[in-house]
Amino acid sequence: MSLRESLRPGGKHGLSSTETRDPIGYAVAALGRLARSDVLDRVGLRRHAERAVFSTTRSGFRTATAASRAFARAGSRGTPGTRALPASGGGMFDLTPTEDQQLLVDVATELADEVFRPAAAAADEACAAPDAVLASGLEVGLPTLGVPESLGGVAEERSAVAGVLVAEALARGDLGLAVASLAPGSVATALGLWGTQEQQQTYLPAFTDGRGSLTAALALAEPTVLFDALSPATTARRTADGLVLDGVKSAVARGAEAELFVVGAVLDGRPVLVLVESSTPGIEVVADPGMGVRAAGLTRLVLTGVTVPEANLLGETDGSSYTECVRLSRLAWCALTVGTAQAVLDYVTPYVREREAFGEPIAHRQSVAFMVADMAIELQAMRLLTYKAAGRAAAGRDIAREVALARRLCTDKGMRIGLDGVQLLGGHGFVKEHPVERWYRDLRAVGVMEGVVLV
């Protein structure tokens, strides 16, 4: 089934069929009665609370990793895996989405508006994404967007532009829920980009079997001062038994549920990516909620003498695959920033037109009007730089400069847009009755997040 067919009503990933929308509709309707209901029961978070066993210690809350399924090794060891074709292009910087890309954006926008936005406040408070929200992401095929059709995905071509457009659309609903929904698919994308035949045939079927039941996480960030993503402190050393990993990873989305991790570490002086199953001895997951992106269920991953086969190395060992992973991850965060900043602008624009002070709308005052105009200008600049970097990535060209520029602008101006949104709402910007304070907290996280998502 082609991507276009699968996204149409009644298709494998369509949102418009009655069969797939009714359960989500009931879940979203239930969220409207949160003030009169038990929050955990109504949005499906009770299972999350019961699934992980927490015990209070001096260092915080800790939980065991998810019980990993038994992955049967398949394929030829060391044989290069299947790679998606690079996106075709005429060499021009064209911002017009293709028909397939527009279909993806339309589905993601509907998902963000109808599912993510109503569930966002409760998910932020509970520090976990509701089951109904995660299920809706599976129904539209989010885990397989970066997997080539030859490996069970939905796209013939590998395009970072499609990933950027989807991430932006989802973040307009809620950044935390967007991260929670996209995180497992980031590991599938990494396997499609750098995996060997054995790795792809061992793990990708769990993403593409129609159930999308495998939860996975990309772990690159570390809780160290002046952390440099390209020089991780986590180490991997060769022994007679394989690779032994030691270190601590932070900002691992849905780590308590993950059955498979892609961990960044240094091997022989070069950064590499390593596949680690959650059932491997020596792994501990520590709940680590932060100021923002709370709905993603952020955790720390503690690795103490974790031994894995050397065949679990993902990609090249010269640092090139790891560096590409970091850049594609930063590009994804730029797209998420653009989407969240757009949500702020869309919310404050009608607010300043309707809010009156001294007998007139506050939008009539130049200081307010200029602030909103500046938000729109900076947002458009962020979007253009992000799209340009995505276009170069899709064409297989070097993106080091473009990603660096986009990330710097999105980090600085994204936080500024969030702050201005809070200020434009005045006292309303400080309270949780309005979503702007949550978006501001989420946008503050962009400058410190590494890994987690991938396009």
Sequence and secondary structure as in RCSB ss.txt:
>XXXX:A:sequence
MSLRESLRPGGKHGLSSTETRDPIGYAVAALGRLARSDVLDRVGLRRHAERAVFSTTRSGFRTATAASRAFARAG
SRGTPGTRALPASGGGMFDLTPTEDQQLLVDVATELADEVFRPAAAAADEACAAPDAVLASGLEVGLPTLGVPES
LGGVAEERSAVAGVLVAEALARGDLGLAVASLAPGSVATALGLWGTQEQQQTYLPAFTDGRGSLTAALALAEPTV
LFDALSPATTARRTADGLVLDGVKSAVARGAEAELFVVGAVLDGRPVLVLVESSTPGIEVVADPGMGVRAAGLTR
LVLTGVTVPEANLLGETDGSSYTECVRLSRLAWCALTVGTAQAVLDYVTPYVREREAFGEPIAHRQSVAFMVADM
AIELQAMRLLTYKAAGRAAAGRDIAREVALARRLCTDKGMRIGLDGVQLLGGHGFVKEHPVERWYRDLRAVGVME
GVVLV
>XXXX:A:secstr
  HHHHHSTTSTT S SHHHHHHHHHHHHHHTTGGGS HHHHTT HHHHHHS  EEETTEEEE           S
 TT B    EE    SS      HHHHHHHHHHHHHIIIIIHHHHHHHHHHTS  HHHHHHHHHTTGGGTTSBGG
GT SBSEE HHHHHHHHHHHHTT HHHHHHHHHHHHHHHHHHHH BHHHHHHHTHHHHSSS    EEEE   SST
T  TTS S EEEEETTEEEEEEEEEEEETTTT SEEEEEEEETTEEEEEEEETTSTTEEEEE   SS GGG EEE
EEEEEEEE GGGEES SSSHHHHHHHHHHHHHHHHHHHHHHHHHHHHHHHHHHH EETTEEGGGSHHHHHHHHHH
HHHHHHHHHHHHHHHHHHHTT   HHHHHHHHHHHHHHHHHHHHHHHHHTGGGGGSTTSTHHHHHHHHHTTTT  
BS   
